[in-house]
Amino acid sequence: MNPTASNKADLAATILRVALGVLYLAHSLQKIFVFTLPGAAQFFVSIGFPGWLAYVTTFVELFGGIALLLGVQVRWVALVLLPFMLGALSVHLPNGWGFASPHGGWEYPAFWAVTLVVQSLLGNGLFAVGGAKAESLGQARKPA
């Protein structure tokens, strides 16, 4: 891989990581401040999940968003967030494809799930507290 392609991959990983971090923070803070945690728990119960899972989900999203923004253990954080997004996908699956469908379709959570997989493959990117830049599937780059 030439240095230009490497720099572009690192930049791509960074942009994706920051975008996911911001979205997860916004998503979790909405549950806390708009819907409230008891309200989110009530919603979870209404769709067949245990109410306590709303609390777990909210805090996993909150700390996951912060970790992504900072670049801490990005590959692992993306993989930890993935089952939660697949759970959201399962809720929206019966509603049809488009997110504009009544009660939201499955396209949006499916896209989030794909971006989490891509982030786990790309790694930290630049400016990460975790230090290491994106590496190819966990293998260290060889010097040129």
DSSP file (Angstrom, degrees, kcal/mol; ACC not computed):
  #  RESIDUE AA STRUCTURE BP1 BP2  ACC     N-H-->O    O-->H-N    N-H-->O    O-->H-N    TCO  KAPPA ALPHA  PHI   PSI    X-CA   Y-CA   Z-CA
    1    1 A M              0   0    0      0, 0.0     0, 0.0     0, 0.0     0, 0.0   0.000 360.0 360.0 360.0 129.6    0.0    0.0    0.0
    2    2 A N     >  -     0   0    0      1,-0.1     4,-2.2     4,-0.0     3,-0.3  -0.410 360.0-107.4 -79.0 160.2    1.5    3.3   -0.9
    3    3 A P  H  > S+     0   0    0      0, 0.0     4,-2.6     0, 0.0     5,-0.2   0.829 117.7  55.9 -57.9 -33.9    1.6    6.2    1.6
    4    4 A T  H  > S+     0   0    0      2,-0.2     4,-2.1     1,-0.2     5,-0.1   0.932 109.4  45.1 -65.5 -44.4   -1.1    8.1   -0.1
    5    5 A A  H  > S+     0   0    0     -3,-0.3     4,-2.3     2,-0.2    -1,-0.2   0.890 113.0  52.1 -65.1 -38.7   -3.6    5.2    0.1
    6    6 A S  H  X S+     0   0    0     -4,-2.2     4,-2.3     2,-0.2    -2,-0.2   0.919 109.7  48.6 -62.3 -44.5   -2.6    4.6    3.7
    7    7 A N  H  X S+     0   0    0     -4,-2.6     4,-2.3     1,-0.2    -1,-0.2   0.881 111.1  50.7 -63.6 -38.3   -3.2    8.3    4.6
    8    8 A K  H  X S+     0   0    0     -4,-2.1     4,-2.7     2,-0.2    -1,-0.2   0.898 109.9  49.5 -67.6 -40.1   -6.6    8.1    2.9
    9    9 A A  H  X S+     0   0    0     -4,-2.3     4,-2.5     2,-0.2    -2,-0.2   0.902 111.7  49.2 -65.0 -40.8   -7.6    5.0    4.8
   10   10 A D  H  X S+     0   0    0     -4,-2.3     4,-2.0     2,-0.2   116,-0.9   0.914 112.9  47.0 -64.2 -42.3   -6.6    6.6    8.1
   11   11 A L  H  X S+     0   0    0     -4,-2.3     4,-2.7     2,-0.2    -2,-0.2   0.910 111.6  50.9 -65.4 -41.9   -8.6    9.7    7.2
   12   12 A A  H  X S+     0   0    0     -4,-2.7     4,-2.4     1,-0.2     5,-0.2   0.920 110.1  49.7 -61.4 -43.9  -11.6    7.6    6.2
   13   13 A A  H  X S+     0   0    0     -4,-2.5     4,-2.5     1,-0.2    -1,-0.2   0.892 111.9  49.3 -61.4 -39.9  -11.4    5.7    9.5
   14   14 A T  H  X S+     0   0    0     -4,-2.0     4,-2.7     2,-0.2     5,-0.2   0.932 110.9  48.1 -66.1 -46.8  -11.2    8.9   11.4
   15   15 A I  H  X S+     0   0    0     -4,-2.7     4,-2.4     1,-0.2    -2,-0.2   0.928 115.0  45.4 -61.1 -45.8  -14.2   10.5    9.6
   16   16 A L  H  X S+     0   0    0     -4,-2.4     4,-2.8    -5,-0.2     5,-0.2   0.921 112.7  51.4 -63.4 -43.8  -16.3    7.4   10.1
   17   17 A R  H  X S+     0   0    0     -4,-2.5     4,-2.5    -5,-0.2    -2,-0.2   0.917 112.6  44.7 -60.5 -45.9  -15.3    7.1   13.8
   18   18 A V  H  X S+     0   0    0     -4,-2.7     4,-2.6     2,-0.2     5,-0.2   0.911 113.5  50.4 -67.7 -42.1  -16.1   10.7   14.6
   19   19 A A  H  X S+     0   0    0     -4,-2.4     4,-2.4    -5,-0.2    -2,-0.2   0.941 113.4  45.4 -61.0 -47.1  -19.4   10.5   12.7
   20   20 A L  H  X S+     0   0    0     -4,-2.8     4,-2.8     1,-0.2     5,-0.2   0.911 112.2  52.6 -62.6 -41.9  -20.4    7.3   14.6
   21   21 A G  H  X S+     0   0    0     -4,-2.5     4,-2.3    -5,-0.2    -2,-0.2   0.928 111.0  45.7 -60.1 -46.2  -19.3    8.8   17.9
   22   22 A V  H  X S+     0   0    0     -4,-2.6     4,-2.6     2,-0.2    -1,-0.2   0.923 114.1  48.8 -63.1 -44.8  -21.4   11.9   17.4
   23   23 A L  H  X S+     0   0    0     -4,-2.4     4,-2.6    -5,-0.2    -2,-0.2   0.905 111.9  48.3 -64.5 -41.5  -24.5    9.9   16.3
   24   24 A Y  H  X S+     0   0    0     -4,-2.8     4,-2.5     2,-0.2     5,-0.2   0.898 111.7  50.1 -67.3 -38.5  -24.2    7.5   19.2
   25   25 A L  H  X S+     0   0    0     -4,-2.3     4,-2.8    -5,-0.2     5,-0.2   0.952 113.3  45.8 -61.6 -47.5  -23.9   10.4   21.7
   26   26 A A  H  X S+     0   0    0     -4,-2.6     4,-1.9     1,-0.2    -2,-0.2   0.907 112.9  50.9 -61.0 -41.7  -26.9   12.1   20.2
   27   27 A H  H  X S+     0   0    0     -4,-2.6     4,-1.3    -5,-0.2    -1,-0.2   0.908 114.4  42.5 -64.3 -43.3  -28.9    8.9   20.2
   28   28 A S  H  X S+     0   0    0     -4,-2.5     4,-1.8     1,-0.2    -2,-0.2   0.903 112.8  52.0 -72.0 -40.7  -28.1    8.1   23.9
   29   29 A L  H  X>S+     0   0    0     -4,-2.8     4,-3.2    -5,-0.2     5,-0.5   0.826 104.9  57.5 -66.4 -29.9  -28.6   11.6   25.1
   30   30 A Q  I  X>S+     0   0    0     -4,-1.9     5,-2.4    -5,-0.2     4,-1.8   0.909 106.4  49.1 -63.9 -41.5  -32.0   11.6   23.4
   31   31 A K  I  <5S+     0   0    0     -4,-1.3     5,-0.4     3,-0.2     9,-0.3   0.878 117.6  41.7 -63.7 -36.6  -33.0    8.6   25.5
   32   32 A I  I  <5S+     0   0    0     -4,-1.8     5,-0.4     4,-0.2    -2,-0.2   0.944 128.9  22.6 -76.7 -49.6  -31.8   10.3   28.6
   33   33 A F  I  <5S+     0   0    0     -4,-3.2    -3,-0.2     3,-0.2    -2,-0.2   0.743 131.5  31.2 -98.0 -25.3  -33.1   13.9   28.2
   34   34 A V  I  <<S+     0   0    0     -4,-1.8    -3,-0.2    -5,-0.5    -4,-0.1   0.890 134.8  20.4 -98.0 -57.6  -36.0   13.6   25.7
   35   35 A F  S   <S-     0   0    0     -5,-2.4     4,-0.3     4,-0.0    -4,-0.2   0.737 101.8-138.6 -82.5 -22.3  -37.6   10.2   26.3
   36   36 A T     >  -     0   0    0     -6,-0.5     4,-2.7    -5,-0.4     5,-0.2   0.364  25.3 -91.0  67.5 152.8  -36.1    9.8   29.8
   37   37 A L  H  > S+     0   0    0     -5,-0.4     4,-2.6     1,-0.2     5,-0.2   0.907 128.8  49.4 -62.4 -42.8  -34.7    6.5   30.9
   38   38 A P  H  > S+     0   0    0      0, 0.0     4,-2.2     0, 0.0    -1,-0.2   0.895 112.3  49.9 -62.8 -35.8  -38.1    5.3   32.4
   39   39 A G  H  > S+     0   0    0     -4,-0.3     4,-2.1     2,-0.2    -2,-0.2   0.902 110.8  48.3 -66.7 -40.9  -39.7    6.3   29.1
   40   40 A A  H  X S+     0   0    0     -4,-2.7     4,-2.6    -9,-0.3    -1,-0.2   0.903 111.1  51.3 -64.1 -40.8  -37.2    4.4   27.1
   41   41 A A  H  X S+     0   0    0     -4,-2.6     4,-2.2     1,-0.2    -2,-0.2   0.906 108.6  51.4 -62.1 -41.5  -37.7    1.4   29.4
   42   42 A Q  H  X S+     0   0    0     -4,-2.2     4,-2.1     1,-0.2    -1,-0.2   0.903 110.0  49.6 -61.8 -41.7  -41.4    1.6   28.8
   43   43 A F  H  X S+     0   0    0     -4,-2.1     4,-1.2     2,-0.2    -2,-0.2   0.926 108.2  52.9 -63.4 -44.4  -40.9    1.7   25.0
   44   44 A F  H ><>S+     0   0    0     -4,-2.6     5,-2.8     1,-0.2     3,-0.6   0.916 109.7  48.9 -57.6 -43.3  -38.6   -1.4   25.2
   45   45 A V  H ><5S+     0   0    0     -4,-2.2     3,-1.6     1,-0.2    -1,-0.2   0.901 106.0  57.8 -62.3 -40.3  -41.3   -3.2   27.1
   46   46 A S  H 3<5S+     0   0    0     -4,-2.1    -1,-0.2     1,-0.3    -2,-0.2   0.748 108.7  45.8 -64.9 -22.7  -43.9   -2.2   24.5
   47   47 A I  T <<5S-     0   0    0     -4,-1.2    -1,-0.3    -3,-0.6    -2,-0.2   0.283 127.6 -95.1-104.1  10.4  -41.8   -3.8   21.8
   48   48 A G  T < 5S+     0   0    0     -3,-1.6    -3,-0.2     1,-0.3    -2,-0.1   0.531  86.0 118.4  95.9   6.5  -41.2   -7.0   23.7
   49   49 A F  S   <S-     0   0    0     -5,-2.8    -1,-0.3    -6,-0.2    -2,-0.1  -0.714  73.0 -95.9 -99.4 155.5  -37.8   -6.4   25.3
   50   50 A P    >   -     0   0    0      0, 0.0     3,-1.3     0, 0.0     4,-0.4  -0.460  31.2-125.5 -67.9 144.0  -37.2   -6.2   29.1
   51   51 A G  T >> S+     0   0    0      1,-0.3     3,-1.6     2,-0.2     4,-0.6   0.844 106.5  63.3 -59.6 -36.7  -37.3   -2.7   30.4
   52   52 A W  H >> S+     0   0    0      1,-0.3     4,-1.7     2,-0.2     3,-0.5   0.767  89.6  70.1 -61.5 -24.4  -33.8   -2.9   32.0
   53   53 A L  H <> S+     0   0    0     -3,-1.3     4,-3.0     1,-0.2    -1,-0.3   0.784  88.7  62.9 -65.3 -26.1  -32.3   -3.4   28.6
   54   54 A A  H <> S+     0   0    0     -3,-1.6     4,-2.4    -4,-0.4    -1,-0.2   0.892 104.0  47.7 -63.9 -38.7  -33.1    0.3   27.8
   55   55 A Y  H <X S+     0   0    0     -4,-0.6     4,-2.2    -3,-0.5     5,-0.2   0.928 114.2  45.8 -67.0 -45.9  -30.8    1.3   30.6
   56   56 A V  H  X S+     0   0    0     -4,-1.7     4,-2.5     2,-0.2     5,-0.2   0.942 114.2  48.9 -61.6 -47.9  -28.0   -1.0   29.4
   57   57 A T  H  X S+     0   0    0     -4,-3.0     4,-2.6     1,-0.2     5,-0.2   0.916 110.4  51.0 -58.8 -45.9  -28.5    0.1   25.8
   58   58 A T  H  X S+     0   0    0     -4,-2.4     4,-2.4     1,-0.2    -1,-0.2   0.921 114.1  42.5 -60.2 -45.9  -28.4    3.8   26.7
   59   59 A F  H  X S+     0   0    0     -4,-2.2     4,-2.6     2,-0.2     5,-0.3   0.833 112.5  52.5 -75.9 -30.8  -25.2    3.5   28.6
   60   60 A V  H  X S+     0   0    0     -4,-2.5     4,-2.3    -5,-0.2    -1,-0.2   0.923 113.4  45.7 -65.5 -42.7  -23.5    1.3   26.1
   61   61 A E  H  X S+     0   0    0     -4,-2.6     4,-2.5    -5,-0.2    -2,-0.2   0.906 114.2  48.9 -64.6 -41.8  -24.4    3.9   23.4
   62   62 A L  H  X S+     0   0    0     -4,-2.4     4,-2.1    -5,-0.2    -2,-0.2   0.967 118.3  36.9 -63.7 -54.4  -23.2    6.8   25.6
   63   63 A F  H  X S+     0   0    0     -4,-2.6     4,-2.5     1,-0.2    -1,-0.2   0.835 116.5  54.4 -70.7 -31.4  -19.9    5.3   26.5
   64   64 A G  H  X S+     0   0    0     -4,-2.3     4,-2.5    -5,-0.3    -1,-0.2   0.913 108.5  49.2 -64.8 -42.4  -19.5    3.8   23.1
   65   65 A G  H  X S+     0   0    0     -4,-2.5     4,-2.4     2,-0.2    -2,-0.2   0.909 112.6  47.2 -62.8 -42.7  -20.0    7.2   21.5
   66   66 A I  H  X S+     0   0    0     -4,-2.1     4,-2.4     2,-0.2     5,-0.2   0.932 112.6  49.5 -64.1 -45.7  -17.5    8.8   23.8
   67   67 A A  H  X>S+     0   0    0     -4,-2.5     5,-2.5     1,-0.2     4,-1.9   0.897 111.4  49.4 -61.8 -40.6  -14.9    6.0   23.1
   68   68 A L  H  <5S+     0   0    0     -4,-2.5    -1,-0.2     2,-0.2    -2,-0.2   0.933 110.5  50.0 -64.4 -44.9  -15.4    6.4   19.4
   69   69 A L  H  <5S+     0   0    0     -4,-2.4    -2,-0.2     1,-0.2    -1,-0.2   0.911 117.0  40.8 -59.5 -41.9  -15.0   10.1   19.5
   70   70 A L  H  <5S-     0   0    0     -4,-2.4    59,-3.5    -5,-0.2    60,-0.3   0.733 110.8-121.1 -79.0 -22.1  -11.8    9.7   21.6
   71   71 A G  T  <5 +     0   0    0     -4,-1.9    59,-2.0    57,-0.3     2,-0.6   0.854  54.0 157.7  83.5  37.2  -10.5    6.8   19.6
   72   72 A V  S   <S-     0   0    0     -5,-2.5    -1,-0.2     1,-0.2     5,-0.2  -0.858  73.2 -26.5-100.2 120.4  -10.3    4.3   22.4
   73   73 A Q  S  > S+     0   0    0     -2,-0.6     4,-2.8     1,-0.1     5,-0.2   0.881  79.8 175.2  46.1  49.0  -10.4    0.6   21.5
   74   74 A V  H  >  +     0   0    0     -3,-0.3     4,-2.6     1,-0.2     5,-0.2   0.866  69.2  52.3 -57.7 -45.1  -12.3    1.5   18.4
   75   75 A R  H  > S+     0   0    0      1,-0.2     4,-1.7     2,-0.2    -1,-0.2   0.939 115.3  42.0 -59.1 -46.5  -12.4   -2.0   16.9
   76   76 A W  H  > S+     0   0    0      2,-0.2     4,-2.3     1,-0.2    -2,-0.2   0.895 112.6  53.0 -68.4 -41.0  -13.8   -3.5   20.1
   77   77 A V  H  X S+     0   0    0     -4,-2.8     4,-2.4     1,-0.2    -1,-0.2   0.924 108.6  50.4 -61.3 -44.3  -16.2   -0.6   20.7
   78   78 A A  H  X S+     0   0    0     -4,-2.6     4,-1.3     1,-0.2    -1,-0.2   0.900 112.1  47.8 -60.4 -40.4  -17.7   -1.0   17.2
   79   79 A L  H  < S+     0   0    0     -4,-1.7    -1,-0.2    -5,-0.2    -2,-0.2   0.839 110.5  51.3 -71.9 -31.9  -18.1   -4.7   17.8
   80   80 A V  H  X S+     0   0    0     -4,-2.3     4,-0.5     1,-0.2    -2,-0.2   0.885 111.4  48.2 -69.0 -38.6  -19.8   -4.2   21.2
   81   81 A L  H  X S+     0   0    0     -4,-2.4     4,-1.9    -5,-0.2     3,-0.4   0.773  95.4  78.0 -71.4 -25.8  -22.2   -1.7   19.7
   82   82 A L  H  X S+     0   0    0     -4,-1.3     4,-2.5     1,-0.2     5,-0.2   0.891  89.8  49.6 -56.5 -49.1  -23.1   -4.0   16.8
   83   83 A P  H  > S+     0   0    0      0, 0.0     4,-1.8     0, 0.0    -1,-0.2   0.855 109.7  53.7 -62.1 -31.1  -25.5   -6.4   18.6
   84   84 A F  H  X S+     0   0    0     -4,-0.5     4,-1.8    -3,-0.4    -2,-0.2   0.897 110.6  46.1 -67.1 -39.3  -27.4   -3.4   20.0
   85   85 A M  H  X S+     0   0    0     -4,-1.9     4,-2.4     2,-0.2    -1,-0.2   0.863 109.8  53.7 -71.7 -34.3  -27.8   -2.1   16.5
   86   86 A L  H  X S+     0   0    0     -4,-2.5     4,-2.1     2,-0.2    -1,-0.2   0.853 106.4  53.9 -66.2 -32.5  -28.9   -5.5   15.2
   87   87 A G  H  X S+     0   0    0     -4,-1.8     4,-1.5     2,-0.2    -2,-0.2   0.915 109.0  47.6 -63.6 -43.2  -31.5   -5.5   18.0
   88   88 A A  H  X S+     0   0    0     -4,-1.8     4,-1.8     1,-0.2    -2,-0.2   0.896 109.8  53.9 -63.3 -39.4  -32.8   -2.2   16.7
   89   89 A L  H  X S+     0   0    0     -4,-2.4     4,-1.6     1,-0.2    -2,-0.2   0.908 105.3  53.2 -60.2 -42.4  -32.8   -3.7   13.2
   90   90 A S  H  < S+     0   0    0     -4,-2.1    -1,-0.2     1,-0.2    -2,-0.2   0.845 107.4  52.0 -63.6 -33.0  -34.9   -6.6   14.4
   91   91 A V  H  < S+     0   0    0     -4,-1.5    -1,-0.2     1,-0.2    -2,-0.2   0.888 115.8  40.0 -68.3 -39.1  -37.4   -4.2   15.9
   92   92 A H  H >< S+     0   0    0     -4,-1.8     3,-1.6     1,-0.2     4,-0.3   0.616  91.4  89.8 -87.7 -13.1  -37.7   -2.3   12.6
   93   93 A L  G >< S+     0   0    0     -4,-1.6     3,-1.4     1,-0.3    13,-0.2   0.877  84.9  51.4 -54.0 -45.3  -37.6   -5.3   10.2
   94   94 A P  G 3  S+     0   0    0      0, 0.0    -1,-0.3     0, 0.0    -2,-0.1   0.677  98.8  69.2 -68.3 -13.1  -41.4   -5.9   10.2
   95   95 A N  G <  S-     0   0    0     -3,-1.6    -2,-0.2     1,-0.3     2,-0.1   0.541 107.5-113.5 -82.9  -5.7  -42.0   -2.2    9.3
   96   96 A G    <   -     0   0    0     -3,-1.4    10,-2.0    -4,-0.3    -1,-0.3  -0.402  38.5 -60.7  98.0 179.7  -40.5   -2.5    5.8
   97   97 A W  S    S+     0   0    0      8,-0.3    10,-2.2     9,-0.2    11,-0.3   0.967 101.9  76.5 -70.8 -58.8  -37.4   -1.1    4.1
   98   98 A G    >   -     0   0    0      7,-0.2     3,-1.7     8,-0.2     7,-0.5  -0.270  67.8-142.3 -68.2 137.2  -37.8    2.7    4.2
   99   99 A F  T 3  S+     0   0    0      1,-0.3     5,-0.2     5,-0.3    -1,-0.1   0.700 102.1  66.9 -69.2 -17.0  -37.1    4.5    7.5
  100  100 A A  T 3  S+     0   0    0      4,-0.2    -1,-0.3     3,-0.1     3,-0.1   0.537  79.1 110.1 -78.0  -6.2  -40.0    6.9    6.5
  101  101 A S  S X  S-     0   0    0     -3,-1.7     3,-2.7     1,-0.2     4,-0.1  -0.263  92.6 -76.5 -61.8 155.0  -42.4    3.9    6.9
  102  102 A P  T 3  S+     0   0    0      0, 0.0    -1,-0.2     0, 0.0    -2,-0.1  -0.361 124.0   8.9 -54.9 131.1  -44.7    4.0    9.9
  103  103 A H  T 3  S-     0   0    0     -3,-0.1    -8,-0.1    -2,-0.0    -2,-0.1   0.581 130.6 -76.6  68.4  13.6  -42.7    3.2   13.0
  104  104 A G    <   -     0   0    0     -3,-2.7    -5,-0.3    -5,-0.2    -9,-0.2   0.617  48.2-114.6  75.5 131.9  -39.5    3.4   10.9
  105  105 A G        -     0   0    0     -7,-0.5    -8,-0.3    -4,-0.1     3,-0.2  -0.133  29.7-102.4 -86.2-172.0  -38.1    0.8    8.5
  106  106 A W  S  > S+     0   0    0    -10,-2.0     4,-1.8   -14,-0.3     5,-0.2   0.472  94.9  90.4 -96.7  -1.4  -35.0   -1.2    8.7
  107  107 A E  H  > S+     0   0    0    -10,-2.2     4,-2.2   -11,-0.2    -1,-0.2   0.905  87.3  49.5 -62.8 -42.1  -32.7    0.7    6.3
  108  108 A Y  H  > S+     0   0    0    -11,-0.3     4,-2.3    -3,-0.2    -1,-0.2   0.953 113.8  41.8 -68.4 -51.7  -31.3    3.1    8.9
  109  109 A P  H  > S+     0   0    0      0, 0.0     4,-2.3     0, 0.0    -1,-0.2   0.844 114.0  54.9 -64.7 -29.1  -30.3    0.5   11.6
  110  110 A A  H  X S+     0   0    0     -4,-1.8     4,-2.2     2,-0.2    -2,-0.2   0.913 108.1  48.6 -65.9 -41.6  -29.0   -1.8    8.8
  111  111 A F  H  X S+     0   0    0     -4,-2.2     4,-2.5     2,-0.2     5,-0.2   0.921 110.6  50.9 -64.1 -43.3  -26.7    1.1    7.5
  112  112 A W  H  X S+     0   0    0     -4,-2.3     4,-2.1     1,-0.2    -2,-0.2   0.921 108.9  51.9 -58.7 -43.9  -25.5    1.7   11.1
  113  113 A A  H  X S+     0   0    0     -4,-2.3     4,-1.9     1,-0.2    -1,-0.2   0.917 110.0  48.5 -60.2 -43.8  -24.7   -2.0   11.5
  114  114 A V  H  X S+     0   0    0     -4,-2.2     4,-2.5     1,-0.2    -1,-0.2   0.914 109.9  51.6 -63.3 -42.7  -22.7   -2.0    8.3
  115  115 A T  H  X S+     0   0    0     -4,-2.5     4,-2.6     1,-0.2    -1,-0.2   0.854 107.3  53.6 -64.9 -32.8  -20.8    1.2    9.3
  116  116 A L  H  X S+     0   0    0     -4,-2.1     4,-2.2     2,-0.2    -1,-0.2   0.906 109.3  47.9 -66.6 -40.6  -19.9   -0.5   12.6
  117  117 A V  H  X S+     0   0    0     -4,-1.9     4,-1.6     2,-0.2    -2,-0.2   0.934 112.6  48.9 -63.6 -45.2  -18.5   -3.5   10.8
  118  118 A V  H  X S+     0   0    0     -4,-2.5     4,-2.5     1,-0.2    -2,-0.2   0.917 110.8  50.8 -61.2 -43.3  -16.5   -1.2    8.5
  119  119 A Q  H  X S+     0   0    0     -4,-2.6     4,-2.8     1,-0.2    -1,-0.2   0.900 107.3  53.2 -62.1 -40.4  -15.2    0.7   11.5
  120  120 A S  H  < S+     0   0    0     -4,-2.2    -1,-0.2     1,-0.2    -2,-0.2   0.840 112.7  45.0 -65.0 -30.6  -14.1   -2.5   13.2
  121  121 A L  H  < S+     0   0    0     -4,-1.6    16,-0.8    -3,-0.2    17,-0.3   0.858 115.9  45.5 -77.9 -37.2  -12.2   -3.4   10.1
  122  122 A L  H  < S-     0   0    0     -4,-2.5    13,-0.4     1,-0.2     3,-0.3   0.869  95.4-159.4 -75.3 -37.5  -10.6    0.1    9.6
  123  123 A G     <  -     0   0    0     -4,-2.8    11,-0.2    11,-0.2    -1,-0.2  -0.563  45.0 -26.1  90.1-157.3   -9.6    0.6   13.2
  124  124 A N        -     0   0    0      9,-0.2     2,-0.2     8,-0.2    -1,-0.2   0.872  68.8-165.0 -66.6 -44.5   -8.8    3.9   15.0
  125  125 A G        -     0   0    0     -3,-0.3     3,-0.4     7,-0.1    -1,-0.2  -0.590  46.3 -22.9  82.3-155.3   -7.7    6.2   12.2
  126  126 A L  S    S+     0   0    0   -116,-0.9     6,-0.1    -2,-0.2  -119,-0.0  -0.441 120.4  22.4 -89.3 161.4   -5.9    9.4   13.1
  127  127 A F  S    S+     0   0    0      1,-0.2     2,-0.4    -2,-0.1    -1,-0.2   0.818  81.2 155.0  57.2  38.2   -6.0   11.5   16.3
  128  128 A A    >   -     0   0    0     -3,-0.4     3,-1.6     3,-0.2   -57,-0.3  -0.796  49.6-142.3-100.2 137.8   -7.0    8.5   18.5
  129  129 A V  T 3  S+     0   0    0    -59,-3.5   -57,-0.2    -2,-0.4   -58,-0.2   0.846 104.1  68.3 -61.1 -32.9   -6.3    8.3   22.2
  130  130 A G  T 3  S-     0   0    0    -59,-2.0     2,-1.5   -60,-0.3    -1,-0.3   0.651  98.4-146.8 -62.6 -14.9   -5.7    4.6   21.5
  131  131 A G    <   +     0   0    0     -3,-1.6    -3,-0.2   -60,-0.1    -1,-0.2  -0.337  59.6 103.9  87.1 -56.0   -2.7    5.7   19.6
  132  132 A A        -     0   0    0     -2,-1.5    -8,-0.2     1,-0.1    -7,-0.1  -0.361  64.3-134.4 -69.2 138.6   -2.4    3.2   16.8
  133  133 A K        -     0   0    0      1,-0.2    -9,-0.2    -9,-0.1    -7,-0.1  -0.312  47.9 -61.4 -79.4 172.8   -3.5    4.3   13.3
  134  134 A A        -     0   0    0    -11,-0.2     2,-0.3  -128,-0.1   -11,-0.2  -0.288  59.7-168.5 -56.6 134.9   -5.8    2.1   11.2
  135  135 A E    >   -     0   0    0    -13,-0.4     2,-0.8   -14,-0.1     3,-0.7  -0.933  32.5 -95.5-127.3 153.3   -4.1   -1.2   10.4
  136  136 A S  B >  S-A  139   0A   0      3,-0.6     3,-2.4    -2,-0.3   -14,-0.1  -0.562  95.4 -36.1 -72.7 106.0   -5.1   -3.9    7.9
  137  137 A L  T 3  S-     0   0    0     -2,-0.8    -1,-0.3   -16,-0.8     3,-0.1   0.808 118.1 -53.8  47.1  39.3   -7.2   -6.4    9.9
  138  138 A G  T <  S+     0   0    0     -3,-0.7     2,-0.4     1,-0.3    -1,-0.3   0.474 105.7 128.3  83.2   1.0   -5.0   -6.0   12.9
  139  139 A Q  B <   -A  136   0A   0     -3,-2.4    -3,-0.6     1,-0.0    -1,-0.3  -0.759  62.4-116.2 -93.6 137.5   -1.7   -6.7   11.2
  140  140 A A        -     0   0    0     -2,-0.4     2,-0.2    -5,-0.1    -5,-0.1  -0.400  33.3-109.5 -68.0 144.9    1.1   -4.1   11.7
  141  141 A R        -     0   0    0     -2,-0.1    -1,-0.1     1,-0.1     3,-0.0  -0.511  28.5-124.3 -74.7 143.2    2.2   -2.3    8.6
  142  142 A K        -     0   0    0     -2,-0.2    -1,-0.1     1,-0.1     0, 0.0  -0.684  30.9-104.5 -86.4 140.4    5.6   -3.2    7.2
  143  143 A P              0   0    0      0, 0.0    -1,-0.1     0, 0.0     0, 0.0  -0.314 360.0 360.0 -62.7 148.3    8.0   -0.3    6.7
  144  144 A A              0   0    0     -3,-0.0    -2,-0.0  -141,-0.0  -142,-0.0   0.474 360.0 360.0 -74.9 360.0    8.6    0.7    3.1
